[in-house]
Amino acid sequence: MSAIDHKNTSPRPNADAIPAEYDPAQAVPLQGGRIKSSSHLPERYTIKGDADDRVLICLEAPNLNVHVEAGLSVTGSMAKKSPGGTIFLDGVAQCEPFMDHERQVYNLDHHEGCVRAFTLATCEQTLVMYMKGLDLQGREWNIFSNEPDLDAILSIWILLNHGRIGQQDTTQRRILFALVRYEGVIDALGLELRELSALTPELVRKIQRVIDHLRSDEIALKKEGRWSQTDFLAYTATILHKIDQIFYKPSDFADYQGIEELSRIDLSGQRIAAVVEADMGIYEIEPHLNKLYGSRLGIVFLKTGINTYTVRQMDLFMPMTLEDIYERLNFADPAVKCRTQNNKWGGAADIGGSPRESGTRLSPAEISFACRDAVSRTGLGVQAYRFGMSTALVSLVLLIAQVLKYYWDPVQWSGRTDLSPVWSLPETGFIVTVLLAAIISLLLIAYCRPWQYGWIRPVGSKWWFFLPVALLAGAGGGVWSPEWLAHGANWNHLFMLGVIGMPLISELLFRSLAHGLLTQGARIQRNDTRIFVSWPNLGSALMYTGFIYMLAVFSGTHAVQAPLWQSALGLLSAAVFGLTLGMVRERSQSLFPTILFHILSAAAAILLVRFL
């Protein structure tokens, strides 16, 4: 952030003092889209985003996103169905001007569906909307233009500077109104009718000089045939800064602080969370944040270093505390995984910060999304949808494995007769198929967020207390231990299939893949939280219980063949076993303890069946 030169006390620029030496063509974008200028005015206009989605914002109005795209056009029906907080400027919407106050969608235009001679130009419509009290601070807005002519740029300047126009003295406001009126008459009716502006001849000469100054680059670019190749966003930022030079002087920004918004997201209850960067502390920045966001700011993250943040809850009456935010951030942040328990997001209920030892590895956008996930309450419909999609994926894997099980014949495929008999068993084909399918699925889904799917080393040690429960549930029928395997197979078969193979694929499928998919947006346990049954744990346990039932059906021990109490005990044991290993998975944050517990439980259950 560059400091403002408060020592410069030069008089306010006016129409007779346009800085002729200022050459906007020499202004170049810096890193992050900031426009460099020799002016003493602060650099308030910034271009954000990537090559596919770039927007221009003013640091004093970060909730207004300006899109300037050559040839941008939408139909009238699409424009009227646009999301709330949309403003179309000067020909983007191919329809008559309209104002939808209920949804806050506006088309400020004088081209289609109107008598052009009787309709105000876009910049005048924008000024009227501002003067009538359009609330531009209460929500996020998207402003669309398809060409940065002066009519559109004046409209954009009014919208981005809505907070300062009302602070100008009477003389400066009148100059602004005269400029907008004069440009509006010219744009709508042409130079031959400029007398309709009703400005005095002297004021007309001054305003014309201002317009010539603001349009000089546009005219030069069009004469050289380079207008269509111009970066419209960078050009718009340059002209906006030129307008600043006309209406502001450095002392107008004596209390200005270069607060840059890095990310924002809507929370429940008309509140937002914002990630900002500034050369101030968390308490110093508060009055400036109130000026920018009003009462909408619920939570703010202040970037204090390359990867360090301070977080503060601005609205203490929100139905949550930062403890909920810390929990979600600690789940989402790769820097917290596999480290000491002190290296995590934390602090008091109203102020805290990022991990102290390593900092965070989350981007500003990821911090915002984590904050939203912590505050939002996932509806039953969303949970049911995620459960259905996860179940469908797991069922597809098991169905493919079950089909291939009946065609499994590696001796015939390979032509080798010296293979171990265990490779010829259909159960081996089933296990191998599920193993490969689970690994491929996890590689495609979990590679960028391995901790969400348990692919980290375990933390803590309290999860060991769940081992007795897992052993009891496994012995009661919660693991795969068919009598034919326990009594008829040799020890090699027992070890490969029952002790290693089936526990491994079960944990990959249910405690890694299914649990990880259900965890998106859901709250789960950690080693330092209270014990509770989370939705991902419950959902993956239900899938696992259905899996055990399916194995019983296809192995010939269907409930019809077994006593009712035994079938009920087996399903209950499978549900308890699945919930127990889900507890272990969440409290250790790792898949590896669940694999170990499943192996031990399977070994105990098979030995129990074999010797009893």
C-alpha angles and dihedrals in degrees: 000000000000119000121238118244100238091176092072106098100168115152120269112276115246139174092284093049104051107156100247092185093061110106111188090188087072092056110105132189115254126206110306093023098284112154115233117218137165090229121112090227115105120263099249102158118081134177113219136182135042132294093280098046114027122163135179120227138176113232088226092053105033093161091068114083116192119205117191111180124165112244094006109164136162130184121253093249092051091047092053090050094049120127117273116275096043125139120185117200134204107337105339092113111056096219144070121300111273141173119210100186094174094060094023096235117142137183111200104189144124103199114076129043097006142082099261095204091056098041127087117243118254096261091052092048089051092050091049090050090051093047090049089059107260106183106231096166102058098076145002116286133198117205119196129199131164100201132023099227116151093262091058095040093052088052091051092047092053092050095046093045097043090119094057104037091075090053094057120105120254095261095053093046090053091051089051092048091047092050092049092045094048094046090046093054092047093046094047103035108015134245093291090070099041090117087075087076085076091218120147116258091249092051090046090057091050094046091046089055089052092050092046089051093049094045098043094097093045091052092046093049092049092049090052092047092240099113095099091051094050121117095241095197093052090044091050091051090051094051092045088056090050089055089050089056090056098048105029138054125199093258089062086070098048090122095036118125121191098238109172119198110220098179142345137187136186118250129191121284098035091295130128137202116221134190110208140173125213143145092254141084124257093261096042092054096053099090090047091050090051088054092050101040106018113201095334096086109099102162130015130193112200115201107224100169143001092294105359129100140181115214126201133180104228096184107055091185095066112120092250142044135226089266088079090049093049091052094054094042091051089052094048100040115092089200091067095054121098093004138107119294090247094060099081144092110286150118136124126340092264105028134029143126152226125292108302101212102046106008119225130307093202121109119230090257092051090050089054093049092049089051091052092048090052094050101038122083110223109230124234091249093056091046091049091049093051091046091050093049093047092047090049092053093048091045091051091053092049093045092053090047092049092051094047089048090073093050096044109129111142093169091062094042095049099033089226120131096183095074117124112263090239090070091059095057115107089226089061090055090050093051094045092049094049091045093053094043092049093048092049092048092050092047090054097042108026105037095099096041105032094158091061088061097043099259097140134086114273123265128209126009107239091096087077088076089072094062096090091052091049092050093050093046091047092051090050092060102281094125133051107270110142118187093237090060096042095046106025106035126082122241094265091055091046092052098044098043110024104028102034113011105048096039090049096052092042093056094043091050102041111019094037112027102026096035092047093051092049092047092069104113094352131113118243137175128272130196091262099045132085119273115264139143108257125205094247089051093049093046095048090045090054090051091048092050090052089049092054090048091051091051089051091051095050094041093058098252096108119164089255090064096044128062114270094242091052093051091047091048091050094051092044090049091049091051092048091045092050093048091047094052088045088057090050091047093053100040093047091038086218140098095215098076090052091053089050093048091047092051092050092046093047092049091049093048094048092047090049092053093044099050100031 
